[in-house]
């Protein structure tokens, strides 16, 4: 089975579900439609017993994924379509969670640039491979934003205060750094990747059910080399001392003091923090520290969804940061407010408490499952087989109210009243799918 679209390649061969992000000219940046294609594939593979291992990589020689398509995001906000922007994040986070929760072991190849949304896809997997070409980062504060896609959850678990340093400063890590802070597991030279992939396929073909993730790790270890020593090891004590301050101005003050004592790197970090969006670094500090107390990835994604919705709905720095870094590339953003001294000290708590218009998981399902739900309702509610035009009209008006994941692996999709104009006369349908995606039951409530 293979699925080839303009933006992904997905195929199942010898027990391996191989998903390749295929926008190499855009460094495999994640657009809304592309995320929908990925969601469809993951929904199929979740219920497919022949998929015994999943492999994620990126097309081209530049990297796995540069992150979300921030040009698309900026255009939505400028057009006043904040709801569309929030919808993007709901789909992205649903994909991140689905990939992290697949029953089959997942191996991600973080070769080259893996940043932002690319980290969300790759770094929650149980087996994460980096190479000598890897460049890993959560660079959101550069565009007036905050680390998301579970990035705050990952960085909150880095040793000491390294998470704060990496998140606030949008620091780019090499392979050794990524392994040291917990965003990757194995260092495999890029020249060995083709043989690694072949050996993983051999394991998936010959192994017993269910495939044990430890067996997968053992195959990867056979191709891995000891990672170089991370530069962060030598910085750990200095970082812990400076980034333990209560707020960003306090961190900057400690870094300036260290610089006066001869720590040039501390001075450079202070300079960078004062160049980045004051609002973004303030909220990011609060986010990483709050994430330390969260129980799991889904809780972190829920917190991040509140934060990104706050930025999308209320803050000018995101649009301005994307303009300066990606659109005009003048690298001269006009932040509002422009300095740390002018930031309200309570802005982090305000952002964390923000309530978006839509809950995160309410419509976070694949387009394929949404289509199947509305088609099932349409067929039940019509005496004759609905025409393609009728189905298209209903799909255009579809509002998914709630998605419930069941303990048995099934899913219940609740649809909203807007369907009533066509078939349901104001009633609210729910479609229950079993674990393999077959319709089990349709209920209709007033």
N, C-alpha and C positions, 0 to 999 in steps of 0.2 A: 504494500500500500504506500502510495506517495501522494503528497499534496504539494503542488508547486504554485505559488502565487507570485505577484510582483514583488513581495516583500519578505517571504519566508520560504524555506524548503523544509518539508517534513516528510520523512519516510520511515517505514518499519522494515528492517531487514535483519534476519538471523537473531531475532529477539531484542534488537536495539532500536528504540525510537530515537531517531537522530533529527534534532531540530536545529536548523541553521538560520540565523537572522541574515536577511539577504537584501540589505540596502547599503552596499559598500561605499557608494559615492557619498552617502550621508553618514558614514561611519556607523551604519546600522541603527540609527536613531529611531526611537519607538514612537510612531504616530498612533492615533486612535484606531484606525482601521487595522493596522498591523497588530496591535494588541488584541483586537477581536479575532484575528486569524490564529494567533497563538492560543487564545482562550479556547477556541474550537478544537484545536489539536489536543490540548491538555485534557479537555473534557472527554474526548474519544479515548485517549491513552489511559486515562484513569480507570476506565471500565474494560480495557482490553487485556486479557490475561496473556496474550502473546507478547506484550511489551514488558520485558523483564528487566530492562535497564534503559535509562534515558540519558542521552548525550546532548549537551547544548554548546554550540559554538557560533562563530560569526564568519560571514563571507568576507573575502578580501584579506589583505595583509596588514591592515592598520589596527584592527582590534575587534573585540567581541561586540561592544556597544558603547557609544559615547553618551548615552542617556536618553531622556525623553526629548521629543521634538519640541523644543521651547519656542521656536518660531510659530508653530501651530498654536501653542498655548498663548503666546503674546497676542496673536491675531484675534483669538476668541475674546480675550479680556478687553482689548481696544474696541472691539465691536459691541461691547456691552453684553456679551454672552458668557457671563460668569458661570451660569449653570452648566454650560457646555464644558468649561474648563474643569469644574468639579466632577463632571461625569468622566472626563479623561482620567482623573486620579482614581476614581472608584474602579474603573476597569483595570488600570495599571496595578493597583494593590490587590485586586482579585486574582490577577495573573501571578503576581509574586507569591501570594499565599498558596495558590493551586500548585505551582511548581515546587514550593517547599514541602507540600503535603502529599505529593504523589506517592502511591504505595510502592512503586518501583524505585530502586536507588537511582539518584540523579548525579551525573558527573558534569561539571561545568568547566570549560576550557577558557580561562581568562587571559588569553594570549593577546598582547598589545593593549590598546586603550580599553579600559573597563571602568566607566564612571557613571555616577548618578543612577539612572534607571537600569543601566547594565549591572551595577552592583546589586540592585534589587532582584534581578533575575538570577544572578550567579551565586551570590555570597550566602544565601540561605540553604544551599544544597548541602547534602552530607559529604560530598567529595568535590573539592574545589582545587583546580590545577592552575598554577601560574608558571610563567616562563621568563627567560631573560629579557623578553620584550614587554613584559607586563607593566602597565602604568594604571594604578588603581586610585580612585579618589571619590569623595563626596564633595563636589566643588560648588555647592549651591549658594554659599554666601557671596560668591563672586558675582552672582546675578541678582542679589537682593532677596534671597530665598533661604530655605532651611533644609537640611538633609532629611530625606523622606525615604520611601520604598523600604522601610525597615533599617535604614542607615543609622538612625539614632539608636536603635536597639543594638546593632552590631558595635558601634563605637562606644556605647556606654559600657560594654564589656571588655574593652581594650585594657591593657595593664595600666594601673594608676590613673593619671590624668591625661594620658595620651589621646583618649577619645575627645576630650574638650579641645586639645590642641589641633588635632586633625580636622575636626568638624568646623571650629571657628575659623581657622586659617585656610580652609579648602586645600589642604596639603596633598600633593600627589605622592603616592607610595610606589616603590618598586616591589619586586616579588618578595624580597626578604622582609621588607616592612609589612607587607600585607599578611604574610605568615605570622610574623611576630605579634601583630595586634589582633589576630584571629579572623581575618577576612579571607584567608586561603589556607590550604593544608599541605600541598605538595608542590615542589619545584621540579618541573620537568623541562629540559631543554626543548625548544621548539622543533628541532630536527627529529626528536623522538616521538612527536605527537602522532604521526601516521601509524607507527608500529603500536603505540599505546591503544589507539582506536581499534586496530585489528585484534589485539589481544583481549580488549573488552568485549568485542563481538564474539570471540571464541569462548569466553567465559559465559556469556549470555546463552550461547547455543548449547554448551555442554553442561552447564550448572544444573543443580537440582532446584526445585521450587520450594519455597520462594527464594529468590536470589538474595543472599546475605550481603549487606553493605560492607561487612568486614572482608569478604572475599573480593569485592570490588576494590577496596582500599589496598589489598595485598597486591593486586595486579598493577595498580598505579605505583605503588612503592617500588616495584621491580624496575620501573623506568625513571624513578625520581633520583635526584642528587641531593645531598645536603644543601640546604639554602645558605647563601652567604649571610654573614652576620649583619643584622639590620643596623643602620645608622641610628635608629631610635633607641637602641640599647644604651648608647653613651649619653643620650639626651634625657633618659628617663628621670633621673633625680632632679635636674633643672626644670623639666616640664612639670613634674609633680609639685615642686615648690611654687612655681609661678601660677599655674592654672588651678590651684586650690583656693584662690581668692574668691570672695563672695560674688563679685560681678565683673563685667568686662573692664571697666575702668580700673578696678583693683588688679586684674591680671596684667593690664598694660603697665601699671605703675611698678609691679614686681619685675616685669621684663625689663623696664627701663633701669631699675636698680641693678639688675644682673648685668646689663650692658655696661653700666658705669664701672662694674667690677671686672670688665674684660670679656664678657660673654657676647661676642658679635652676633651669634645666631639669635640670642634673645632680643637684641636690638632690632634685627630684621623682622622678627615675629611681631614685635610691637608696632613697627612701621606698617606692616601688612594689616594688622587688625584695625588700625586707624584709617586705612584706605578702603576697607570693605564697608558694606552697608551697616551703619550703626544699629539699625533696627534688626537686621538679619542676624548679626552676631549675638545681640542681646537675647533674642528669642531662641537661637540655637543653643546657647549655654543652658537656658532653662529646659529645653527639650531633652538634651543629652542627660542632664542630671535627673530629670523626671523619669526618663526611660530606664534608669538603673533600678527603679522600684517596680517596673512592670513585669507581669508573669510570663509573657510569651510574645511571639512575633505578631499575632493578630491584635493584641492589646497595643503594641507599639504602632501598628498601622492605623489603628483607630485614633490614637493620639496625633499621629502625623497628619491624618486627614483633617482633624480640627485645625491644625496649624496651617496647612497649605490652603485650606478654605479661607482662613483669616487673611492670609496674604493676598489671595485672589480677589476676595470681596472688598478689602479695606485698604490695601497698602499700594502706594505708587512705586515702590522700589523694585518690585519684580519686573514690571514692564520696562522700567528704565534700565535695569541691569541687563536684561536680554538685549535691549537696543544697543547698549554700549559694548557688550562683549560679543554679540553674535550678529546683529543686524548691521549697524554702522561700523562696528569694530574700532571705534575711536578710543576705547578703554578709558573713557572720561565720564563716568556716570555722575549725575547730579542727584545725590541721595537726599531724601527728605525724612527726617531731619539730617543735616549734613555731618554732625559730630556726635560722638558718644555722650558728651556733656548735655546734649539737648534731648536725649532719649528719656522718656518717662521710665523710671525704675520699675514700674509695675507692668510694663508692656509684655514681659514674658508670661506672667500669670494671666494677663488678659487673653493672649493668644491661646494658651493652653485651655482656657475655659470657653473658648468660642464654640458655638453650636451651629454647624452648617445647616442649610435648608433641607438637605437630604442626608439620611444616615448612610454610613459607608457601605454596608453589605446589602442594602435594600434592593438594588438592581445589579449587583455584581455577579453576573453570570455571562456565559458565552453567548454571542449572537445566535449560534446554532440552536442552543437550548431554548432561547427566547422564541425563535421562529417555530420550533417544534411545539412549544406550549400554546402559542396562539393558533397554530394550525389545528391542534387537537381540539381546542375550544370551538373553532369555527366549524369543524366537521361535525361535532356533537350538536351544534346549535342550528345547523342548516339541514333541511330535508334532502337537499341535493348536494353533491360534491361542490364546494365553493370554487368559483372560477379563479384563475391566477390574478385577475384584477381585484376581485374581492379580498383575496388573501393579502395582496400588496397594500390595499387600502387599510386593512385592519392592522397590518404590521406597522404602517406609518403612524398609526395612532396608539400603538401599544405603550402602555405604562406598566412596568413591573413594580409592584408595590413592595414585595418582600420575597426573599429567597431563603428557604429553610433547608439546611443540610441535616439529613436524618442519620441516626446512629447506625443504620444498616447500609449506609452508603448511598441511599436514595436522596432525591431532591424534591421539594415542593415549591412550585413557582406560583405565586399569587399575582393575578393581574388586576389592574384598576378599572374603574367605571368607564373610562373612555371607550372601552370596547363595546359598551352597551348601545351606542348609536347604531351599530351594525347588526349585532346578533342577539345581544343579551338583555336588552330592555332594562338597563340599570342594575343588573345583578353582577356579583363579583365572583369570578371563577378562580379555582385553584387546580393546578395540574400536578399530580404526583408521578414522578419518574422513579423507577427502580435503579439499582446500582449500575446496570448496564445501559441505562438511558431509554428504556422502553416505558411507554405510558401505562401506568397501573390504574389510575383513577382520576376522574374529573369531578370536582364538586363545585356547586354554584350556590352562593349565599346572597341574600338581599342586603 
